[in-house]
Amino acid sequence: LNNAGPLSVSLEQFDATLVDLRGREFGWLRFPSVTLKPHGPTVLKLESQLVVLDEEALAAEGSKLLHGKRIAWDVKGQSAVVVYGIPFRVDVWKRLEFLGALLEDFEARSL
């Protein structure tokens, strides 16, 4: 996350919806509240459980990755940025791009 402004701000917790390029909302993750330092990026390490909304869409995206194809997902949500105790509503949008990982001579089974 990048804060180019001169003030430290807080980004409130929100649910981040994952959307494929066909517009299918296939899941969501809880994004925690974070403090963003002024004048630059804030590097975060997040752990959150994925709630799957559309198993078929998620499986299709995973299949593309495992066949060596690049994919992109949009992360969308609404949150609030708090500056000096005053909340401002913000729309969150970020495109994530993933390189494919072609697996050859590989077999998997559902257990």
Legacy VTK file of the C-alpha trace (Angstrom):
# vtk DataFile Version 3.0
C-alpha trace
ASCII
DATASET POLYDATA
POINTS 111 float
0.000 0.000 0.000
1.261 3.432 -0.819
0.612 6.634 1.101
2.054 9.571 -0.812
0.563 12.085 1.620
2.314 13.887 4.476
0.181 12.331 7.251
0.060 8.898 8.823
-3.411 7.390 8.253
-5.331 4.290 9.279
-7.091 2.063 6.761
-10.015 0.324 8.439
-10.682 -3.424 8.174
-12.747 -4.498 5.160
-13.752 -7.577 3.204
-11.806 -7.732 -0.069
-13.745 -9.437 -2.872
-11.753 -11.432 -5.460
-13.029 -11.094 -9.025
-11.762 -12.820 -12.181
-11.462 -10.972 -15.489
-14.860 -12.317 -16.566
-16.393 -10.457 -13.622
-17.140 -13.534 -11.487
-16.832 -12.888 -7.750
-15.286 -16.156 -6.594
-14.248 -15.374 -3.024
-13.325 -12.860 -0.383
-10.658 -12.239 2.257
-10.781 -10.139 5.426
-8.242 -7.323 5.183
-7.210 -6.085 8.648
-6.962 -2.503 9.856
-3.494 -1.082 9.161
-1.599 2.150 9.744
0.018 3.649 6.657
3.181 5.672 7.162
3.478 9.010 5.334
5.505 9.621 2.159
5.857 6.078 0.904
4.877 2.450 0.782
3.840 0.268 3.691
4.800 -3.379 3.227
2.344 -5.845 4.736
2.389 -9.569 5.344
-1.180 -10.799 5.586
-2.722 -14.096 6.501
-6.435 -14.468 5.929
-8.748 -17.362 5.217
-10.250 -17.363 1.729
-14.028 -17.716 1.737
-14.970 -19.338 -1.582
-18.176 -18.059 -3.189
-17.907 -19.791 -6.581
-15.986 -23.079 -6.564
-16.292 -23.506 -10.329
-14.767 -20.083 -11.058
-11.920 -20.662 -8.590
-11.202 -24.103 -10.085
-11.139 -22.614 -13.603
-8.641 -19.952 -12.515
-6.461 -22.536 -10.757
-6.522 -24.762 -13.818
-5.248 -21.910 -16.004
-2.342 -21.342 -13.610
-1.403 -25.020 -13.561
-1.461 -25.094 -17.363
1.159 -22.336 -17.501
-1.203 -19.457 -18.315
-1.010 -16.024 -16.742
-4.080 -14.852 -14.899
-5.208 -11.660 -13.207
-7.655 -11.086 -10.386
-9.132 -7.851 -9.151
-9.336 -7.213 -5.420
-12.195 -4.843 -4.613
-13.849 -3.481 -1.517
-14.867 -0.449 0.469
-13.111 0.848 3.534
-12.440 4.068 5.403
-9.229 6.036 5.757
-9.043 7.784 9.114
-7.040 11.017 9.404
-7.001 12.912 12.712
-9.975 10.809 13.817
-12.079 11.745 10.784
-13.123 8.807 8.549
-13.258 9.171 4.760
-14.878 6.430 2.669
-12.622 4.936 -0.010
-13.134 2.401 -2.773
-10.317 -0.142 -2.891
-9.264 -1.736 -6.185
-6.049 -3.552 -7.085
-5.254 -5.887 -9.974
-3.093 -8.881 -9.029
-1.264 -10.708 -11.816
0.032 -14.265 -11.463
2.466 -16.120 -13.699
1.484 -19.614 -14.714
3.270 -22.693 -13.413
3.254 -25.406 -16.039
3.340 -28.770 -14.304
4.420 -31.673 -16.501
4.343 -35.382 -15.638
2.175 -34.599 -12.636
-0.854 -36.424 -11.315
-3.265 -35.344 -8.587
-6.314 -36.921 -7.013
-9.106 -35.574 -4.861
-8.982 -37.294 -1.513
LINES 1 112
111 0 1 2 3 4 5 6 7 8 9 10 11 12 13 14 15 16 17 18 19 20 21 22 23 24 25 26 27 28 29 30 31 32 33 34 35 36 37 38 39 40 41 42 43 44 45 46 47 48 49 50 51 52 53 54 55 56 57 58 59 60 61 62 63 64 65 66 67 68 69 70 71 72 73 74 75 76 77 78 79 80 81 82 83 84 85 86 87 88 89 90 91 92 93 94 95 96 97 98 99 100 101 102 103 104 105 106 107 108 109 110
